[in-house]
Amino acid sequence: MEIVYMWLRSNKTNFEDSDEFGMKNQGCNFGGRFRFNYDFEKKVIEIKENPIWQDDFFVLPSEDQHFNSLARITNVTAVVGENGTGKTSLLNYMKRNLVYGRELERPEAIFIFFDHIKGKYYIYHHANILIKDIIRSANCNIDISEPLQTYQNSKINGKFPKGIPLLKDNTFIFFSNAFDSKDWEEQKKNLRNISTNYLFRESTNSIGLQEITMHRFQEVKRQIEFIRFFPDYAGKYFSSFDNLLNRLPKELIIHFHSHDFNSDLKHSDFIIEFMENFERDLSINYDEKDLYFMNYLTKILVRHFITELVYYIAKPHFNDNLRTQIISIVFEDYYNSNEKDPYKKFEEWLENIAFGAHLAINNVIKNLAHAVLRFKKSLAVIIKEEQVEIKGRVIKLNISNAMHIIDELMWPYNHSTIQNEFMTMDWRNLSSGEKALLNLYSRFFYLAKLDSDNRKKANSPHQLCNNLTILVDEGELYFHPQWQKELIYNLLNFLPYAFRSEQIRRIQIIITSNSPFILSDLPSTNVIFLQRKRNESQVLDGLEEQPQTFAANIHSLLSNSFFIKDGLISSFAKEKVNKVIDLLINESSQVIKENNDIITKTIDMIGEPVIKNKLMNMYQDKLALDYIHMESRLEERIAELQEQMDTLVKLNKLKKGN
C-alpha cells in the first residue's frame, strides 16, 4: 500500500513528544495521481487530478540485466519547513500509528492508501470523523473501494486493535543519522529501525560496556559488509555508482591507547611502582616491528587491567580490608612467579587470577583477567599468521579479512572493558561526511542482506514485506552541498537494487529535509510545506501557494521563506552592513571621517556586488556632498574677508584724507 493522503485532527499522542509543535485539522498530500482535501466544516473529501503527475516518474533507466527483479520506486515525498514546525514529528506519527502490529489507542485521522496491484484507493478513517460525501472534480476517474473503512479506540477482548489491516504487508524502515538520545525508538516486525538513536541504544552488553563502544563496533561491521559485497554487483552493472565506489575506504585502522592511572586508594603508590617495574622488564627490540608492537600492546594491557581492577574495587560495596586482600593476592601472584620471560610471566599471571581458587577474587575480576588474556593471545595469533599489517603502534586491516578479525577480537575486548577503552577502530582518511554517507548505504544494505539471506526461511523476523515505506529524517545531515544535490538520485539508484526481489516489491520514500537541493529533485506536489502560525503547524497545500521546486534554481529556493526569512545575508554580516548604512545616512561628516577606516574596509569585504556598489556610492556621495558644503563655506568666507578688506581700505582712505 502506498500512503497518498493523511488528515490529522491532531498529531499529539500520549507518547513522549507531547511537547512538540502541534498540528491540528491538517491534511498532507504525498504526491500521487490525485490530490485530496478533507473539508472539516462540510465533512466531505474533495478529489482532483494532479496536473503534473507522471507514472513511474521516479523509476530510472537501469543497466541491470535483471531489471525486472529490482524494486520499484513508486513515490518520493519531502517534508520541509523551519525548525519546530513538526517535520520529524510527522514521521514519528507515522511510525507510531501506521505500523501494523502495535496495540494502542490511535488518534483521530483519515488515511487514504493506493493498492498498485488492484488499482484501487482505500479510505480509512476514525469513526468520530464524519465523511458525508466524496466530491470528484470533472474527469476525475478514480476507483475508490466501497464502503469506506473505519476504526475506533475501543478494546476487543481487553486489547486495542493491532492497526490498519491494509498495512499488514507494509514494512516501514526508519533512518536517521542524528543522535539526540531519544529513548523511545523501537523496532517491530513491521518497523525496521536503523536510526542512530535506536542502534546506539541497542548496542549493549551484559557487563556494562559503554554503549558507544559496541555501537561503533556494530557500525563498522555493517560498513565492512557493505564494502565487501556491494561493489561486486554494483560495480558491474551500475555505472551511476562509480563515484560512490571510488569513495569506499580500503583499509581499517585499529589504534591502541592507555589511560593514566589515577586513584585515591591507599595502595596507589604501590600499584604505580608495580607498573613501572613491569614496563622496565619488557625488552624492546626496535629492529623487529612485531616485537616492538607486542611490547607496546602488553604495556597497554597491563595498565588497562590494573586500571579496570582498581576502578571496580573502588566501588562502595568493597571495604578497605577486602580491597587490601584483593590487591595483595593479585600482585603476589606476579611476584611469586619464577618465569623469566616477561610475556609468559604476564600470561601466567592473568591465568592464575582468572582460574585460581582465591575466595576474595570474584567472577567479575576473574572474567576481566580472562578476557584481557584472551585478547592478547587472539591478537598474537592474528599477527603471527600475518593477517594484518603493523605500522608503528597501529595495525591495518584489509577489508577482505577485517570482519573475521573483528569477530575474533570483539568478545574478549567487550568483556575486558568495564569503564575505560583501549582500542578504537576507524577508516583511514575518512571525513565525518564520508562516514555519514557510508552509514546511510551500509545500514540499508544490512537490512536488505538480512532479508535476502532469510527469504526462504518460514516466519523469519528478518524478512521484509513487498511494500516498503522508507522514512528518512534529514538524510543529508553532515553532507557537503554537492552530496546533498546527489542524494535523491543516488537513493533512486541504490534502493531498488538493494531491496531487489523475485516478487514485485514497491518502495515509497518520505524524507524530511532542510536542504533546497533535495527539493530541486521533486515536483512541488511531492513536497509537504509546513509553516508555523501562532502555536500550530500548518500545511500549505494549494498549488497556487506552493513554490515551484523541480529543477528550480537553488538561489530561488533558498530565497523562499520556507528556508530563509529576511533575505539571504547572515545575521552577523547584516549587523555590520547596517552599521555602515547608519553611519552614512545619519551621522555627520566629522563622525564619518572618524570611522572612515571601518566604513571602507567593511565595504571592501562585501561579496554581494549590488550591496557593495550601493554602499560605495553612498560613501562617495557623502564625501562629495561634504566637499560641496566645504567649497560653499570657503566661498562665503572669502566673501566675508573681501568685505572686511574693502571696509579696511575705506577706513584707511578716510584717515589719509583727514
Number of C-alpha atoms within 10 A of each C-alpha: 24 23 22 22 22 23 23 19 17 15 25 19 14 10 10 11 15 12 8 14 18 19 23 15 17 21 24 24 22 26 25 24 17 18 19 26 21 21 15 15 6 11 14 16 17 15 19 18 18 16 10 11 15 10 10 11 11 18 15 13 8 17 12 15 8 12 14 14 17 21 24 25 22 18 23 23 24 27 25 26 23 18 14 16 24 25 25 20 19 15 18 18 20 14 22 17 20 24 22 24 18 19 13 17 18 22 18 19 22 22 20 19 19 20 13 12 8 8 11 14 20 21 19 19 22 18 15 12 14 13 18 10 11 15 14 15 11 9 8 13 12 15 12 16 12 9 9 11 14 14 17 15 16 13 12 8 7 7 12 16 21 17 20 19 11 14 20 17 15 22 23 29 22 24 24 21 20 15 11 8 12 11 11 12 18 17 16 14 17 25 23 19 22 24 22 22 21 22 21 21 18 14 18 17 12 7 12 12 20 17 15 14 20 20 18 17 19 17 19 22 19 21 23 24 19 21 21 16 12 17 18 10 11 20 14 12 15 16 13 16 16 13 9 17 15 10 12 20 19 15 18 18 20 17 14 16 16 17 12 8 16 11 14 9 15 11 14 14 11 11 20 15 10 15 16 12 11 17 18 12 13 17 12 16 12 10 8 9 15 18 14 18 21 19 19 18 21 20 19 18 22 19 23 24 22 18 21 20 20 22 17 16 19 16 10 8 9 12 11 14 8 14 18 15 12 21 19 12 14 19 15 12 16 20 12 9 12 8 14 9 11 17 15 11 16 18 19 17 22 25 17 17 23 23 14 12 10 14 8 13 19 13 12 16 21 18 17 24 26 21 23 25 23 21 20 18 15 16 18 15 11 14 17 11 9 10 19 18 14 18 12 11 15 17 19 19 22 16 16 14 13 22 18 12 16 17 12 16 18 15 13 22 22 24 21 29 22 20 14 16 19 17 15 13 19 15 17 13 10 14 11 11 15 19 17 19 22 23 23 21 21 22 21 21 24 18 20 21 19 15 20 17 11 16 16 10 11 8 9 13 14 19 22 26 18 19 21 25 23 21 24 23 24 22 24 28 17 18 17 11 13 9 16 18 19 14 19 23 15 15 16 18 21 18 21 22 24 21 24 21 19 10 11 14 20 24 25 21 23 23 26 24 22 21 20 24 26 25 26 19 21 21 20 21 27 22 27 24 23 23 20 19 9 7 10 14 22 22 20 17 21 9 11 8 9 14 18 19 22 16 12 17 14 15 10 12 20 17 16 15 14 18 16 15 12 10 12 13 13 10 11 9 12 13 12 14 19 12 14 21 17 10 17 21 12 10 11 13 17 10 12 20 12 11 13 16 10 14 22 14 10 17 19 12 9 15 9 9 9 10 13 17 14 13 22 16 12 15 22 13 13 17 16 12 13 15 13 12 12 12 12 12 12 12 12 12 12 12 12 12 12 12 12 12 12 12 11 12 12 11 12 11 10 10 9 7 7 5
